[in-house]
Amino acid sequence: MAKKKEQALAEYEDDYEIDLKEGVDDESEKEGSTSLQFAITSYGADYPVETIVKRLNDNAFFVPPFQRQFVWSQRHASRFIESLLMGLPVPGIFLYKDAKTSRHLVVDGQQRLRTLQYFHSGLFIDRAFKLIGVRDEWEGLTYKELSPSEQLKLDDSIVHATIFQQDEPKDQLKSLYFVFERINSGGMRLSPQEIRNCISEGPSMELTRELNDNKDWRSIFGEKKNRRLKDQELVLRALAMFDDRAKYDAPMREFLNEFADKELPKKDVEKLRKLFVDSIALVNEVYGNKAFRPSRALNAAAFEAVMVGLAARFAGQRSAPDPRKFATAYDKLFKDKEFLRACERATARRDTVETRQKAAVTAFKSI
C-alpha cells in the first residue's frame, strides 16, 4: 500500500511539472527556497457560520478573484453542511490579515467558506442549493426550508480559523507567498504565477494579464493558454526586467513577486505596455512561433534576454528597428556560445542574467 502511495505521489509530481512547463524550458524553476527569516504573529479565532457568511458577503473575508475556482460538487458541499447540522467538528481555515485594510485574505478553506455562503444564498453557483446525499431528514432541503432550530444550529456552528500577519521583514506580502505555496494545495500545488494571481491585485498584474492576450505574443507562444499560467509568468518576467533589471537578484521567483506587488504609476504602465507590444511585434514579424527556441521548447531565459535587448533599443532611439538587421543580429546572438550557456545553466543567478542581457542589449543596439 505504501509503495502504491509513493508511486501515485511521484506520478502527481510529474504531472505537475508537465502541466507547469508545457513546452517551456525554464531552468530557474530549479531554484532553492528563500534564505529569508520571518517574524509571524498568528492566533486562533472561532467564528460562527453566520458571522463567516456576513464577512464573505461584505468582502471582509476576501477570496481573490483569480484564485482557483470552486470545484466541490453539490454532493460534496452538502456533506459539509450535513456535518455541521450533525454537530461534527470540521477542518479549520487559514486567513492572512492585511494590516492596511484589516481584510482577511482566504489562504486555505475557500471551498468550505463558499459552500456556507452558497447555502445561505440558496444558490449552488447557478442552481438551487438543495442538500443531496445526506440524511433523509435533510435530503432535498434548502437553507430556508430547514426548521428554525436547524437554521440556528447551523448558524451557531463554529469554524476555527488560524489568522496570521507578518511583522518582519516589513514587506507585507513576502511570507504570504510561502504560506500559500505550502498550505493552499487544494489537491495540487499552485504554480508561482497562480499564487501571484491570488495575492497581488495591482496594476502590474493587470497589465500582465492584458498583455498575455496580445495577438503577437499568442502567435509566438501558442493560441492555447498554459494551464498553470506559465505564459503569463513570462510576460511578467519581461515587464519586471523592463522596469528595473539593475535591481535583479536571485531567486527569480522573489524578484517577480516583488514586481507583481508594485504600485506602478499610470505613466510607467503605459511605458511598459508600449515596450512589450513593440518588441513582441517585431519578433513575431520576423520569426513567428520559432522565436526564443534555440531547441524545440521556448526558452524562458532567451525570451527574457531578447525582450530586454529590444526594449533597450526601442527606449534608446526614436526610429523603428530594421527587421532585416534585427534578424541578422538575432541569428548571430543565438550562435554565441556564451549567450547560449547563460540561457541554459544557472539561469537565475545574477551574473548569468547580466551576461545574457548585456549580450542582447549589445546585439540590438545598432539595428
Buried (B, 14 or more C-beta within 10 A) or exposed (E): EEEEEEEEEEEEEEEBEEBBBBBBBBBBBEBEEBEEEBEEEEEEBEBBBBBBBBBBEEEBBBBBEBBBEBEBEBEEBBBBBBBBBEEEEBEBBBBBBBEEEEBBBBBBBBBBBBBBBBBBEEEBEEEEBBBBEBEEEBEEBBBEEBEEEBBEBBBEBBBEBBBBBBEEEEBBBBBBBBBBBEBBEBEEBBBBBBBBBBBBBEBBBEBBBEBBEBEBBBBBBBEEBBEBBBBBBBBBBBBBBBBEBEEBEBBBBBBBBBBBBBEBEEEBBEBBBEBBBBBBBBBBBBBEBEBBBBEEBBBBBBBBBBBBBBBBBBEEEEEEBEEEEBBEBBEEBBEBEEBBBBBBEBBBBEEBBBBBBBBBBEBBEEB
